[in-house]
Amino acid sequence: MSEAAAPAPPLVAGRTPEIVVAPASLNELRELVAERDGRTLVPVGAGTQFALGGAPREPFMLVDVRGALAGEVEHEPADLTAVAPAGVTLGELDARLAGSGQRLPLDPPHAEQATLGGVLAVGTGGPLRTRHGLPRDFVLGMTVLRADGELVKAGGRVVKNVTGYDLMRLWCGSLGTIGIVTSVAVRVLPRVETIDLRFETETLAQGQALAERFLRADLRPELLDLTREDSGWVGIVRLTEGAVPKAESIAEADLVPSGEGDYLAVRDLGFGEGDALTVRVSCPTSAIASTTAAIEGLGPSRVLVRPLAREVRATWGEGSLPDADTVAGAVGRLRAGLAESGGGLVAERIPDELRGALDPWGRPANFGRMAAVKAAFDPDGRLNAGRYVGGL
């Protein structure tokens, strides 16, 4: 096993790892995980969402898992399935599938560099979740490395698989706290010809109404994002080319072709070099307007609303950060209001000056069950301890 070469270890929520290692094989990774040396292991792939989560329990070791989880993609075009190692990037996987005219429609921030295992561990999607849902919705089977160094499997390699418990949904979004994903079987879809269109509305309500008309007309947009601009709201919608005439007939706004830059701007919003604080809110459709208004009261640099996915995102640059008491109070009120409807707020990126005042996750009503799962899968706190909800 080698120590990863780096001028200085990267900070994890303001804390410095004792050591950074890069296991060269799955066996080396298994041996490392099975050790009981008192350290917390913090697995990392490409690190595209490395800022997410709390500070790890010390002492801790940063583990670059990409070399250990490398390998070939097994693609079955006729079955619309693929089995991929967790260390493959979405860009590499997309290139492999493209040769057969297929795709895996996942587009988290910086998707080309993000690893498949990391995307599933974080569990969030990008603009394409409007049509296709979350990463977990494409998982057919998984192999996961447990905290005791054993490999376990769930699901299978075919779409019609109903045996056993659906552990995949438990592992997806758990931030690697109850196991490290090593390989994944996914269902894939045929590629389709689409076009991105841009439109402008004066108010958020008008943008939401247009999204609702598209939905009721069964246009099934692949993505529909609204971003706040000085003059109002700007929307981007992705449709199949055959759906464009119908969309133009029911829209009360001009639809004009949109460039790749507009899509990348909404996909990567909050994950650029100048972004210091980024929050993501899930809420019912009826609460989108009030949630957006509350966030806008904190003076964010950018606001994005994903109305058909019931998501609001916002980001602040270094020069626009609210003070700690203000942001903590506003986030607390939002979380309290959203709890009754099953919504929530996650701070995906927190600057050091706000970290002590702002909990990245909040405390959900089912926290007791989450703690019980962590205790069952990782009783020694070997994996990512401290970084997940409530310090799990």
DRENDOTOR-455197 format. One record per residue (C-alpha): z, x, y; residue number from 1. Coordinates in nm, 2 decimals, decimal comma, padded with zeros to 4 digits. Layout:
N
      pz      px      py  pos
       Z       X       Y  NUM
...
This chain:
392
      pz      px      py  pos
   00,00   00,00   00,00    1
  -00,09   00,13   00,34    2
   00,07   00,10   00,68    3
  -00,18  -00,07   00,92    4
  -00,30   00,17   01,18    5
  -00,22   00,06   01,53    6
  -00,11   00,22   01,85    7
   00,19  -00,01   01,87    8
   00,31  -00,30   01,66    9
   00,22  -00,64   01,80   10
   00,50  -00,85   01,92   11
   00,58  -01,17   01,74   12
   00,74  -01,42   01,99   13
   00,88  -01,12   02,18   14
   01,01  -00,94   01,88   15
   00,89  -00,61   01,73   16
   00,83  -00,57   01,36   17
   01,00  -00,29   01,18   18
   00,68  -00,20   01,01   19
   00,32  -00,33   00,98   20
   00,17  -00,31   00,63   21
  -00,17  -00,40   00,48   22
  -00,17  -00,46   00,10   23
  -00,50  -00,35  -00,05   24
  -00,49  -00,60  -00,34   25
  -00,34  -00,93  -00,45   26
  -00,12  -00,75  -00,69   27
   00,02  -00,53  -00,41   28
   00,09  -00,84  -00,21   29
   00,26  -01,00  -00,50   30
   00,49  -00,70  -00,55   31
   00,57  -00,69  -00,18   32
   00,66  -01,06  -00,17   33
   00,87  -01,04  -00,49   34
   01,09  -00,76  -00,34   35
   01,43  -00,85  -00,20   36
   01,49  -00,59   00,07   37
   01,64  -00,83   00,33   38
   01,33  -00,84   00,54   39
   01,14  -01,15   00,65   40
   00,76  -01,12   00,58   41
   00,53  -01,24   00,85   42
   00,18  -01,28   00,70   43
  -00,12  -01,26   00,94   44
  -00,49  -01,28   00,89   45
  -00,72  -01,26   01,19   46
  -00,43  -01,35   01,43   47
  -00,64  -01,61   01,62   48
  -00,33  -01,83   01,65   49
  -00,06  -01,56   01,62   50
   00,12  -01,69   01,93   51
   00,22  -02,01   01,76   52
   00,58  -02,05   01,64   53
   00,92  -01,91   01,71   54
   01,06  -01,57   01,67   55
   01,09  -01,44   01,31   56
   01,43  -01,37   01,16   57
   01,51  -01,00   01,19   58
   01,45  -00,76   01,04   59
   01,09  -00,84   00,96   60
   00,77  -00,69   00,84   61
   00,42  -00,78   00,96   62
   00,19  -00,82   00,67   63
  -00,19  -00,80   00,72   64
  -00,31  -01,00   00,42   65
  -00,69  -00,98   00,48   66
  -00,75  -00,69   00,24   67
  -00,54  -00,85  -00,03   68
  -00,71  -01,18   00,00   69
  -01,07  -01,07   00,01   70
  -01,34  -01,16  -00,24   71
  -01,66  -01,35  -00,31   72
  -01,73  -01,71  -00,23   73
  -01,82  -01,93  -00,53   74
  -02,06  -02,20  -00,40   75
  -02,19  -02,49  -00,61   76
  -02,45  -02,66  -00,38   77
  -02,52  -02,94  -00,62   78
  -02,16  -03,04  -00,63   79
  -02,10  -02,99  -00,26   80
  -01,80  -02,77  -00,34   81
  -01,70  -02,40  -00,28   82
  -01,41  -02,18  -00,39   83
  -01,33  -01,91  -00,13   84
  -01,06  -01,64  -00,10   85
  -00,82  -01,71   00,18   86
  -00,91  -01,39   00,36   87
  -01,27  -01,50   00,42   88
  -01,34  -01,59   00,78   89
  -01,49  -01,92   00,87   90
  -01,79  -01,73   01,02   91
  -01,85  -01,56   00,69   92
  -01,81  -01,88   00,49   93
  -02,05  -02,07   00,72   94
  -02,31  -01,80   00,67   95
  -02,28  -01,83   00,30   96
  -02,31  -02,21   00,30   97
  -02,59  -02,21   00,55   98
  -02,84  -02,07   00,30   99
  -02,81  -02,40   00,11  100
  -02,81  -02,62   00,41  101
  -02,44  -02,70   00,39  102
  -02,13  -02,64   00,60  103
  -01,75  -02,67   00,62  104
  -01,70  -02,86   00,95  105
  -01,38  -02,68   01,07  106
  -01,38  -02,54   01,42  107
  -01,04  -02,42   01,53  108
  -01,02  -02,19   01,83  109
  -01,22  -01,87   01,77  110
  -01,35  -02,01   01,45  111
  -01,58  -01,72   01,37  112
  -01,29  -01,48   01,34  113
  -01,03  -01,71   01,19  114
  -00,96  -01,68   00,82  115
  -00,97  -01,98   00,59  116
  -00,61  -01,92   00,48  117
  -00,48  -01,89   00,83  118
  -00,66  -02,21   00,94  119
  -00,50  -02,40   00,66  120
  -00,16  -02,25   00,72  121
  -00,17  -02,36   01,09  122
  -00,33  -02,69   00,99  123
  -00,50  -02,79   01,32  124
  -00,86  -02,85   01,39  125
  -01,09  -02,83   01,69  126
  -01,34  -03,07   01,85  127
  -01,49  -03,16   01,51  128
  -01,17  -03,33   01,40  129
  -01,29  -03,63   01,59  130
  -01,53  -03,71   01,31  131
  -01,41  -03,50   01,02  132
  -01,03  -03,49   01,04  133
  -00,80  -03,20   00,98  134
  -00,85  -02,89   00,76  135
  -00,64  -03,04   00,48  136
  -00,89  -03,32   00,44  137
  -01,14  -03,08   00,29  138
  -00,91  -02,92   00,04  139
  -00,97  -02,99  -00,33  140
  -00,75  -02,73  -00,48  141
  -00,54  -02,43  -00,38  142
  -00,38  -02,12  -00,53  143
  -00,07  -02,01  -00,34  144
   00,16  -01,71  -00,37  145
   00,52  -01,83  -00,39  146
   00,81  -01,65  -00,23  147
   00,92  -01,52  -00,57  148
   00,58  -01,34  -00,62  149
   00,44  -01,60  -00,86  150
   00,10  -01,76  -00,82  151
   00,08  -02,14  -00,85  152
  -00,22  -02,38  -00,85  153
  -00,26  -02,74  -00,74  154
  -00,56  -02,96  -00,74  155
  -00,89  -02,85  -00,88  156
  -01,25  -02,76  -00,80  157
  -01,41  -03,11  -00,81  158
  -01,39  -03,40  -00,57  159
  -01,27  -03,65  -00,83  160
  -00,93  -03,49  -00,90  161
  -00,62  -03,70  -00,91  162
  -00,39  -03,50  -01,14  163
  -00,04  -03,40  -01,03  164
   00,13  -03,40  -00,69  165
  -00,07  -03,34  -00,38  166
   00,09  -03,01  -00,30  167
  -00,21  -02,90  -00,09  168
  -00,10  -03,13   00,20  169
   00,24  -02,98   00,18  170
   00,11  -02,63   00,21  171
  -00,14  -02,71   00,48  172
   00,03  -02,68   00,82  173
   00,34  -02,52   00,69  174
   00,27  -02,19   00,87  175
   00,30  -01,99   00,55  176
   00,68  -02,07   00,53  177
   00,66  -02,20   00,17  178
   00,38  -01,99   00,03  179
   00,08  -01,78   00,11  180
  -00,25  -01,94   00,04  181
  -00,46  -01,70  -00,17  182
  -00,77  -01,91  -00,26  183
  -00,90  -02,25  -00,18  184
  -01,15  -02,50  -00,33  185
  -01,31  -02,71  -00,06  186
  -01,57  -02,99  -00,04  187
  -01,86  -02,91   00,19  188
  -02,11  -03,13   00,36  189
  -02,49  -03,12   00,43  190
  -02,59  -02,98   00,76  191
  -02,73  -03,23   01,00  192
  -02,94  -03,20   01,32  193
  -02,72  -03,28   01,62  194
  -02,74  -03,26   02,00  195
  -02,46  -03,21   02,25  196
  -02,47  -03,43   02,56  197
  -02,27  -03,41   02,88  198
  -02,16  -03,69   03,10  199
  -01,93  -03,75   03,40  200
  -01,68  -04,03   03,48  201
  -01,45  -04,08   03,78  202
  -01,15  -04,17   03,57  203
  -01,00  -04,10   03,23  204
  -01,00  -04,47   03,16  205
  -01,38  -04,48   03,20  206
  -01,42  -04,19   02,96  207
  -01,19  -04,36   02,71  208
  -01,39  -04,68   02,74  209
  -01,71  -04,49   02,67  210
  -01,56  -04,33   02,37  211
  -01,46  -04,67   02,24  212
  -01,81  -04,81   02,29  213
  -01,95  -04,53   02,09  214
  -01,70  -04,59   01,82  215
  -01,77  -04,97   01,80  216
  -02,14  -04,91   01,80  217
  -02,09  -04,70   01,48  218
  -02,25  -04,39   01,65  219
  -01,99  -04,17   01,48  220
  -01,98  -03,88   01,72  221
  -01,90  -03,55   01,57  222
  -01,70  -03,46   01,87  223
  -01,61  -03,63   02,20  224
  -01,39  -03,43   02,44  225
  -01,30  -03,51   02,80  226
  -01,19  -03,24   03,04  227
  -01,04  -03,28   03,39  228
  -01,24  -03,14   03,68  229
  -01,19  -03,15   04,05  230
  -01,43  -03,44   04,10  231
  -01,32  -03,64   03,79  232
  -01,37  -03,61   03,42  233
  -01,65  -03,44   03,23  234
  -01,73  -03,53   02,87  235
  -01,91  -03,37   02,59  236
  -02,03  -03,57   02,29  237
  -02,21  -03,45   01,98  238
  -02,44  -03,70   01,81  239
  -02,72  -03,70   01,55  240
  -03,06  -03,69   01,72  241
  -03,13  -04,04   01,59  242
  -02,83  -04,18   01,76  243
  -02,91  -04,07   02,11  244
  -03,13  -04,36   02,22  245
  -02,86  -04,61   02,12  246
  -02,60  -04,40   02,30  247
  -02,80  -04,39   02,61  248
  -02,84  -04,77   02,60  249
  -02,47  -04,84   02,59  250
  -02,34  -04,56   02,81  251
  -02,25  -04,64   03,17  252
  -02,29  -04,28   03,26  253
  -02,59  -04,04   03,25  254
  -02,61  -03,84   02,93  255
  -02,77  -03,50   02,98  256
  -02,82  -03,21   02,73  257
  -02,52  -02,98   02,72  258
  -02,52  -02,60   02,65  259
  -02,33  -02,41   02,39  260
  -02,09  -02,28   02,65  261
  -01,95  -02,63   02,71  262
  -01,87  -02,67   02,34  263
  -01,70  -02,33   02,32  264
  -01,50  -02,41   02,63  265
  -01,34  -02,71   02,47  266
  -01,31  -02,55   02,13  267
  -01,12  -02,25   02,26  268
  -00,93  -02,41   02,54  269
  -00,59  -02,26   02,57  270
  -00,67  -01,96   02,36  271
  -00,83  -01,73   02,62  272
  -00,69  -01,41   02,76  273
  -00,58  -01,58   03,08  274
  -00,39  -01,86   02,91  275
  -00,01  -01,82   02,92  276
   00,12  -02,16   02,81  277
  -00,07  -02,41   02,59  278
   00,05  -02,74   02,46  279
  -00,10  -02,99   02,21  280
   00,01  -03,36   02,21  281
  -00,06  -03,62   01,94  282
  -00,01  -03,97   02,05  283
  -00,14  -04,33   01,99  284
  -00,44  -04,44   02,19  285
  -00,22  -04,66   02,41  286
  -00,02  -04,36   02,52  287
  -00,31  -04,13   02,61  288
  -00,32  -04,22   02,98  289
   00,06  -04,20   03,04  290
   00,08  -03,87   02,84  291
  -00,20  -03,72   03,03  292
  -00,04  -03,82   03,36  293
   00,29  -03,67   03,27  294
   00,12  -03,34   03,18  295
  -00,09  -03,34   03,49  296
   00,23  -03,36   03,69  297
   00,31  -03,01   03,57  298
   00,00  -02,87   03,74  299
  -00,19  -02,73   03,44  300
  -00,50  -02,51   03,48  301
  -00,70  -02,73   03,24  302
  -00,65  -03,06   03,06  303
  -00,85  -03,19   02,77  304
  -00,84  -03,53   02,61  305
  -00,98  -03,60   02,26  306
  -00,96  -03,98   02,27  307
  -01,10  -04,06   01,92  308
  -00,86  -03,81   01,77  309
  -00,57  -03,92   01,98  310
  -00,50  -03,57   02,11  311
  -00,42  -03,43   02,46  312
  -00,43  -03,05   02,53  313
  -00,34  -02,86   02,84  314
  -00,31  -02,49   02,94  315
  -00,15  -02,30   03,22  316
  -00,25  -01,96   03,35  317
   00,00  -01,70   03,46  318
  -00,03  -01,81   03,82  319
   00,02  -02,18   03,76  320
   00,33  -02,18   03,53  321
   00,60  -02,44   03,61  322
   00,95  -02,32   03,62  323
   01,16  -02,32   03,30  324
   01,38  -02,62   03,38  325
   01,08  -02,84   03,50  326
   00,87  -02,77   03,19  327
   01,17  -02,81   02,95  328
   01,27  -03,14   03,10  329
   00,92  -03,28   03,10  330
   00,85  -03,17   02,74  331
   01,18  -03,32   02,63  332
   01,10  -03,66   02,79  333
   00,75  -03,66   02,63  334
   00,89  -03,58   02,29  335
   01,15  -03,85   02,31  336
   00,89  -04,10   02,41  337
   00,64  -04,00   02,14  338
   00,89  -03,99   01,86  339
   00,90  -04,37   01,81  340
   00,52  -04,38   01,77  341
   00,50  -04,09   01,53  342
   00,35  -03,86   01,79  343
   00,47  -03,51   01,90  344
   00,42  -03,21   02,12  345
   00,36  -02,86   02,00  346
   00,37  -02,56   02,24  347
   00,10  -02,34   02,08  348
   00,15  -02,06   02,32  349
   00,46  -01,98   02,52  350
   00,51  -01,69   02,77  351
   00,82  -01,48   02,74  352
   00,97  -01,62   03,06  353
   00,97  -01,98   02,91  354
   01,04  -01,90   02,55  355
   01,42  -01,95   02,57  356
   01,38  -02,28   02,75  357
   01,10  -02,43   02,55  358
   01,12  -02,51   02,17  359
   00,76  -02,46   02,03  360
   00,80  -02,75   01,79  361
   01,08  -03,00   01,88  362
   01,29  -03,16   01,61  363
   01,12  -03,43   01,41  364
   01,30  -03,72   01,25  365
   01,22  -03,59   00,90  366
   01,36  -03,24   00,96  367
   01,61  -03,28   00,68  368
   01,33  -03,32   00,43  369
   01,15  -03,03   00,57  370
   01,46  -02,81   00,54  371
   01,50  -02,92   00,18  372
   01,14  -02,83   00,10  373
   01,19  -02,48   00,25  374
   01,51  -02,43   00,06  375
   01,34  -02,53  -00,27  376
   01,03  -02,31  -00,22  377
   01,19  -02,02  -00,04  378
   01,57  -02,02  -00,08  379
   01,60  -01,65   00,04  380
   01,40  -01,71   00,36  381
   01,14  -01,44   00,26  382
   00,84  -01,60   00,42  383
   00,80  -01,64   00,80  384
   01,17  -01,74   00,84  385
   01,25  -01,85   01,19  386
   00,90  -01,93   01,30  387
   00,86  -02,29   01,19  388
   01,02  -02,62   01,30  389
   01,39  -02,58   01,36  390
   01,39  -02,22   01,27  391
   01,28  -02,28   00,91  392
